[in-house]
């Protein structure tokens, strides 16, 4: 009985103690563990920036892009002229319609990073955007049944501070950046090494002046492009000595010469509520150097002596000539906003002229290759800054090509998620007198022009992802270059100098 009573007392005391402790605990303030801030947000530079741990720098994932594109084009007959790397002579190859790829693709990814931090003299900005690409078929203008995967390269890699930009960025010259066209009919804003200073002024004015790597603006000056240098007939008194029986025309292959100064590029813009107006100007270095051709016993003229057991001959002719010149280009553009037709609607105009500066005009090829790889068939026509004209005495002169283009583009928004573009471009090229009077089998070129029409549509699946469909029609008109007083060599039956064709693109693009 006593033990039972004692147990009840002990249990009751324990329960009382626990109840008292619980009551006291309920009166105490409750504290939670402080939240750990893993990423500190930077508000000074806009949305998306965060602080790099352990530094005072802020970073943003910068315009990372993934684009998957497919292309299809009806096949066309074509005639391709190529130079021999052995002796520089020309050969012509006919490609029937059935020999070309009908479909192609391009997969591009551009991850990018924007890093900034404040200094006593303003914000220092560093951008690194890398491009990787794999492509095949007519969408990239590649050789038949070929594929290419490019190693990672800098697409935009530069430092920006106090108005100065140094590194790899977009050229300041283009006005219409053809990012809204899947297969650009004129060259888009290329990536190029530059040093540039930009400024802004009151009233909507801004501009830039800078130096750009001329190699990024070279158009087919290199040996290996068929019109890099014309064949030069041997004449009395020329090297080799008069009367030497060569059995072939003397040929001087050339390559891009030494860089002596960078291109000077200036841009001026005036932006208003109704749109904007832009002016561009550029001075372009043309530098061409002759090189020693690698020719063997079978084709080598007798003025060269054999120097190796392999039969490769070394010539004593005065190779190594360098000729330079200066090309120039100018451009004007304007955009007018059309809100009465739709929110975001606009129409843009652009016109450019170049003398020895074809890249600034936005030209690449006319004919079988065509910009944006629209194979129109016929005779291939590479556009050049200049062509080297050998004089027959071991030196050469430069003959610059003139080119101009005009573009109009209208953008219409059917609703905030659906837009279409109508685009037209006309381009014309006029080579020099010697080039026009050299037969096409020897690298001669006639006058040429082309018409490009584009219609496309883009549907935004989300804010940063869209699907695009596009159709391009091209028509090229090429004058077959003559042969002095003689008639030019005729093209094969059924192949015209010019031609026309369609190409169709579809794309998926994601940006984050």
C-alpha positions in Angstrom: 0.0 0.0 0.0 2.8 2.4 1.0 4.8 1.5 -2.1 1.8 2.1 -4.3 1.3 5.5 -2.6 5.0 6.4 -3.0 4.8 5.5 -6.8 1.8 7.7 -7.3 3.6 10.6 -5.6 6.7 10.2 -7.7 4.7 10.0 -11.0 2.7 13.0 -10.0 5.8 15.0 -9.2 7.4 14.1 -12.5 4.3 15.1 -14.4 4.1 18.4 -12.6 7.7 19.2 -13.4 7.2 18.4 -17.1 4.1 20.5 -17.2 5.8 23.4 -15.6 8.8 23.2 -18.0 6.5 23.1 -20.9 4.6 26.1 -19.7 7.8 28.1 -19.2 9.1 27.0 -22.7 5.9 28.3 -24.3 6.6 31.7 -22.8 10.1 31.9 -24.4 10.5 33.7 -27.8 10.9 31.4 -30.8 14.0 32.1 -33.1 14.5 30.5 -36.5 17.9 29.9 -38.2 18.9 32.9 -40.4 18.5 32.3 -44.1 21.7 31.8 -45.9 22.1 34.2 -49.0 23.9 32.0 -51.5 23.8 34.6 -54.3 23.9 38.3 -53.7 21.9 40.3 -56.3 23.5 43.3 -58.1 20.9 46.0 -58.7 23.3 48.6 -60.1 23.5 47.1 -63.6 19.9 46.0 -64.2 18.2 42.7 -63.8 20.0 39.3 -64.0 23.3 40.4 -62.4 24.6 38.6 -59.4 27.8 39.1 -57.4 30.7 36.7 -58.0 31.5 35.3 -54.5 34.7 36.7 -53.0 34.9 39.6 -55.4 33.3 43.0 -56.0 32.3 42.1 -59.6 28.8 41.4 -60.9 28.0 38.9 -63.6 25.1 38.1 -65.9 24.5 35.2 -68.3 24.7 37.2 -71.5 22.5 36.5 -74.5 23.2 32.8 -74.7 21.7 31.5 -77.9 20.9 28.0 -79.3 19.7 27.9 -82.9 18.8 24.9 -84.9 18.2 25.5 -88.6 17.3 23.4 -91.6 17.5 24.4 -95.3 16.3 22.9 -98.6 16.9 24.1 -102.1 15.9 22.7 -105.6 19.1 21.5 -107.4 20.6 23.5 -110.3 23.3 22.8 -112.9 26.5 24.8 -112.2 29.9 25.5 -113.6 32.7 25.9 -111.0 36.1 27.4 -112.0 39.1 26.5 -109.8 42.8 27.1 -109.7 45.5 24.5 -109.5 47.7 25.0 -106.3 50.5 23.4 -108.3 50.9 25.8 -111.3 48.1 28.2 -110.9 46.3 27.2 -114.1 42.5 27.2 -114.3 40.3 24.2 -114.7 36.5 24.1 -115.0 34.2 21.5 -113.5 30.6 21.0 -114.4 28.2 20.0 -111.6 24.9 18.6 -112.7 21.8 19.3 -110.7 21.9 15.7 -109.2 25.3 16.3 -107.8 24.4 18.9 -105.2 23.0 18.5 -101.7 19.2 19.2 -101.6 19.0 19.7 -97.8 21.3 21.1 -95.1 21.4 22.1 -91.5 23.2 24.4 -89.0 23.3 24.1 -85.3 24.8 27.0 -83.4 25.3 27.7 -79.7 26.7 31.0 -78.2 27.0 31.0 -74.4 28.0 34.4 -73.1 28.9 36.2 -69.9 28.8 39.9 -69.0 31.0 40.9 -66.1 31.1 44.4 -64.6 32.6 46.2 -61.7 32.7 49.9 -60.7 35.9 51.9 -60.7 36.7 55.5 -59.8 36.4 56.5 -63.5 33.3 54.5 -64.4 32.2 50.9 -64.9 34.5 48.4 -66.5 32.6 45.8 -68.6 34.0 42.5 -69.9 32.1 40.3 -72.3 32.9 36.8 -73.4 30.6 35.1 -75.8 31.8 31.8 -77.4 30.4 30.4 -80.6 30.3 26.7 -81.6 28.7 25.4 -84.8 28.2 22.3 -86.8 26.7 22.5 -90.3 26.2 20.7 -93.6 24.6 21.0 -97.0 23.3 24.1 -98.9 22.4 26.0 -95.8 26.0 26.8 -95.3 27.2 26.8 -98.9 29.5 23.9 -98.2 31.0 21.5 -100.8 28.9 18.6 -101.9 28.1 16.1 -99.1 30.4 17.8 -96.6 30.0 18.5 -92.9 31.9 21.0 -90.8 32.2 21.5 -87.0 33.9 24.7 -85.9 36.1 24.7 -82.8 34.9 27.1 -80.1 35.8 30.7 -81.0 35.3 34.2 -79.7 32.1 35.7 -81.2 32.0 38.7 -78.8 35.1 39.0 -76.5 35.9 42.5 -75.5 36.5 45.0 -72.7 34.5 48.2 -72.6 35.4 51.3 -70.4 34.8 55.0 -70.6 33.5 54.9 -74.2 36.3 52.7 -75.4 35.8 49.1 -76.7 38.8 46.8 -77.4 38.6 43.2 -78.5 36.4 41.0 -80.8 33.0 42.5 -81.4 30.5 43.4 -84.2 31.7 45.7 -86.9 30.4 49.3 -86.6 29.6 49.5 -90.4 26.4 47.5 -90.9 23.2 49.3 -90.4 20.6 46.6 -91.0 21.8 43.7 -88.8 20.1 40.7 -90.5 19.4 38.9 -87.3 15.8 38.8 -88.3 16.5 36.8 -91.4 17.4 33.1 -91.1 19.5 32.9 -94.2 20.9 36.4 -94.5 20.8 37.7 -98.1 23.5 40.3 -97.2 26.2 39.8 -94.7 25.2 40.3 -91.1 27.1 42.1 -88.3 30.4 40.1 -88.5 32.6 39.4 -85.5 35.9 41.3 -85.9 38.9 42.5 -83.9 38.6 46.3 -83.4 39.5 49.3 -81.2 36.6 51.7 -81.1 35.5 54.9 -79.2 31.7 55.6 -78.9 29.9 58.6 -77.6 26.3 59.9 -77.1 25.2 63.5 -77.4 22.0 65.5 -76.8 19.1 65.3 -79.2 19.4 61.6 -80.0 22.8 61.7 -81.6 25.4 59.0 -81.1 28.4 57.7 -83.0 31.7 55.9 -83.1 35.1 56.0 -84.7 37.6 53.1 -84.7 40.0 50.8 -86.3 39.0 47.3 -87.5 41.2 44.4 -88.7 41.3 44.6 -92.5 41.7 40.8 -92.8 38.1 40.5 -91.4 36.9 42.6 -94.4 38.9 41.0 -97.1 37.0 39.5 -100.0 38.8 36.8 -102.0 42.2 38.4 -102.3 43.9 35.1 -101.4 45.5 32.7 -103.7 43.0 29.8 -104.0 40.1 31.9 -105.1 40.0 31.6 -108.9 40.0 35.3 -109.7 42.8 36.2 -107.2 45.2 36.7 -110.2 44.6 36.7 -113.9 46.9 34.7 -116.2 49.5 37.0 -118.0 50.5 36.2 -121.6 54.3 36.1 -122.2 55.5 39.0 -124.3 58.9 39.9 -125.8 61.2 41.3 -123.2 59.4 39.9 -120.3 60.9 37.5 -117.8 61.9 34.9 -118.8 64.0 36.1 -121.6 62.3 36.8 -124.9 62.0 33.8 -127.2 61.9 31.2 -124.4 59.3 28.6 -125.3 57.1 28.2 -122.2 54.3 26.1 -123.6 51.9 27.9 -121.2 51.1 31.4 -120.0 53.3 32.7 -117.2 51.2 32.8 -114.0 51.8 34.7 -110.8 49.8 33.4 -107.8 49.2 35.9 -105.1 48.1 36.0 -101.5 47.0 38.6 -99.0 49.9 40.9 -98.3 51.2 42.4 -95.1 48.9 44.4 -92.8 50.3 47.9 -92.7 47.3 49.7 -91.1 43.8 48.8 -89.9 40.6 49.9 -91.6 39.1 53.1 -90.3 35.4 52.9 -89.7 33.1 55.6 -88.6 29.3 55.6 -87.7 26.8 58.4 -87.0 23.2 57.8 -85.8 20.3 60.1 -85.1 17.4 58.5 -83.2 14.0 60.1 -82.8 10.5 59.0 -81.8 9.6 58.4 -85.4 12.7 56.3 -86.2 16.3 56.9 -87.0 18.9 57.9 -89.7 22.4 56.4 -90.0 25.6 57.2 -91.9 28.6 55.0 -92.3 32.1 55.4 -93.8 35.1 53.1 -94.1 38.7 53.2 -95.5 39.9 49.7 -96.4 43.5 48.4 -96.8 44.1 46.3 -99.9 47.4 44.5 -99.7 48.5 41.8 -102.2 51.8 39.9 -102.4 53.1 37.5 -105.0 54.2 34.0 -104.0 56.4 31.4 -105.6 54.3 28.7 -107.4 55.1 25.1 -106.7 55.5 23.5 -110.1 57.2 20.3 -111.3 59.4 19.2 -114.2 56.5 18.3 -116.4 55.0 21.7 -116.5 57.8 24.0 -115.4 59.3 26.3 -118.0 63.1 25.9 -118.6 64.1 29.2 -116.8 63.9 27.4 -113.4 66.5 25.0 -112.1 65.8 21.8 -110.1 66.8 22.2 -106.5 65.6 19.0 -104.8 65.6 15.3 -105.5 61.8 15.3 -105.5 61.7 17.3 -108.7 60.5 20.5 -107.1 62.0 23.4 -108.9 63.2 26.8 -107.6 62.8 29.8 -109.8 65.1 32.8 -109.7 62.5 35.2 -110.9 61.8 38.3 -108.8 58.9 37.0 -106.7 57.9 38.7 -103.5 56.4 41.9 -105.0 53.9 43.6 -102.7 51.3 46.1 -104.0 48.9 48.0 -101.8 46.0 50.3 -102.4 43.1 51.8 -100.5 39.5 50.9 -100.9 36.6 52.9 -99.5 32.9 52.4 -98.8 29.9 54.6 -97.7 26.5 53.8 -96.5 23.2 55.5 -95.5 20.2 54.0 -93.8 16.9 55.0 -92.3 14.1 53.4 -90.3 10.5 54.7 -89.9 8.2 53.4 -87.2 4.7 52.6 -88.4 2.6 52.3 -85.2 -0.7 53.0 -87.1 -0.2 49.7 -89.0 0.7 47.7 -85.8 2.7 48.0 -82.6 6.3 47.3 -83.5 5.8 47.8 -87.3 8.6 49.5 -89.2 10.2 49.9 -92.6 13.9 50.3 -93.2 16.0 51.4 -96.1 19.8 51.0 -96.7 22.1 51.8 -99.6 25.9 51.2 -99.8 28.6 51.8 -102.3 32.2 50.4 -102.3 35.3 50.8 -104.4 37.7 48.1 -103.5 35.7 47.3 -100.4 33.1 44.6 -101.3 32.6 43.3 -97.8 31.3 46.7 -96.6 28.7 46.5 -99.4 27.5 43.2 -97.9 28.5 41.1 -100.9 30.1 37.7 -101.1 29.2 35.7 -104.2 26.9 36.0 -107.2 25.8 33.0 -109.2 26.2 29.4 -108.2 27.3 30.0 -104.6 25.3 33.1 -103.8 25.1 34.7 -100.4 23.2 32.6 -97.9 24.0 29.6 -100.1 21.2 30.0 -102.6 22.5 27.9 -105.5 21.1 29.7 -108.5 23.2 27.7 -111.0 25.3 28.9 -113.9 28.8 30.4 -113.7 30.3 31.0 -110.2 31.1 34.6 -109.4 33.2 35.5 -106.4 33.1 39.2 -105.5 36.5 40.8 -104.8 38.0 43.9 -103.3 40.6 43.8 -106.1 42.3 41.5 -108.6 46.0 41.3 -109.2 47.0 41.9 -112.8 50.5 40.4 -113.6 52.5 42.6 -115.9 54.7 39.8 -117.2 57.9 41.1 -115.6 57.5 39.6 -112.1 55.3 42.5 -110.8 51.6 43.2 -111.0 49.1 46.0 -110.6 45.8 46.1 -108.7 42.4 46.5 -110.4 39.7 47.3 -107.9 36.0 46.2 -108.2 33.2 48.6 -107.7 29.9 47.4 -106.1 26.7 48.8 -104.7 23.6 47.5 -103.1 20.2 48.8 -102.0 17.8 47.1 -99.4 14.3 47.6 -98.1 12.8 45.6 -95.2 9.3 45.8 -93.8 8.5 44.2 -90.4 4.8 43.7 -89.4 3.6 42.4 -86.0 0.3 40.5 -86.3 0.2 40.3 -82.6 2.9 40.5 -79.9 3.9 36.8 -80.5 3.8 36.7 -84.4 5.7 38.9 -86.8 6.7 38.7 -90.5 9.4 40.3 -92.6 9.4 41.3 -96.3 12.9 41.9 -97.6 14.3 42.9 -101.0 17.9 43.5 -102.0 19.5 44.5 -105.3 23.3 44.3 -105.7 25.6 45.1 -108.6 29.3 44.5 -109.3 31.5 46.0 -112.0 35.1 44.6 -112.4 37.9 46.5 -114.0 38.6 46.7 -117.7 41.3 44.0 -117.9 39.2 41.6 -115.8 36.2 42.2 -118.1 38.3 41.5 -121.2 39.9 38.3 -119.9 38.2 35.0 -120.8 36.3 33.4 -118.0 38.4 30.2 -118.3 41.4 32.3 -117.3 39.7 34.0 -114.4 38.0 36.9 -116.2 34.8 38.4 -114.8 32.0 40.3 -116.4 29.5 42.7 -114.9 26.9 41.1 -112.6 23.8 41.9 -110.6 21.4 40.0 -108.4 17.9 40.3 -107.0 17.0 38.8 -103.6 13.5 38.5 -102.2 12.7 37.2 -98.7 9.5 36.5 -96.8 9.5 34.9 -93.4 7.5 34.6 -90.2 8.5 34.1 -86.5 6.2 32.7 -83.8 7.3 33.3 -80.2 6.6 30.1 -78.2 7.7 31.9 -75.0 9.4 35.2 -74.3 12.8 33.8 -75.3 12.0 31.0 -77.8 10.7 31.2 -81.3 10.1 29.2 -84.5 10.8 30.7 -87.9 9.9 29.8 -91.5 11.6 31.5 -94.4 11.6 31.5 -98.3 14.3 33.2 -100.3 14.3 33.7 -104.1 17.4 34.8 -105.9 18.0 35.8 -109.5 21.5 36.5 -110.9 22.4 38.2 -114.2 26.0 37.8 -115.3 27.7 39.1 -118.4 30.1 36.5 -119.8 33.5 38.1 -119.8 35.2 38.5 -123.2 38.5 37.4 -124.5 39.9 40.7 -125.8 38.8 41.1 -129.4 37.8 37.5 -129.6 34.5 36.0 -128.5 34.5 34.4 -125.0 34.6 30.7 -124.6 31.0 29.4 -124.6 29.6 27.7 -121.6 28.5 24.1 -121.8 25.1 23.4 -123.4 22.3 24.1 -121.1 24.3 26.2 -118.6 23.7 30.0 -118.6 26.0 32.6 -117.0 23.2 33.6 -114.6 20.3 31.7 -113.0 17.6 31.8 -110.3 16.5 29.5 -107.5 14.6 29.2 -104.2 15.9 28.2 -100.8 13.7 27.4 -97.8 14.7 27.7 -94.1 13.1 26.7 -90.8 14.6 27.4 -87.4 14.2 27.1 -83.7 16.0 29.7 -81.6 16.2 29.8 -77.8 17.9 32.8 -76.0 18.5 33.0 -72.3 
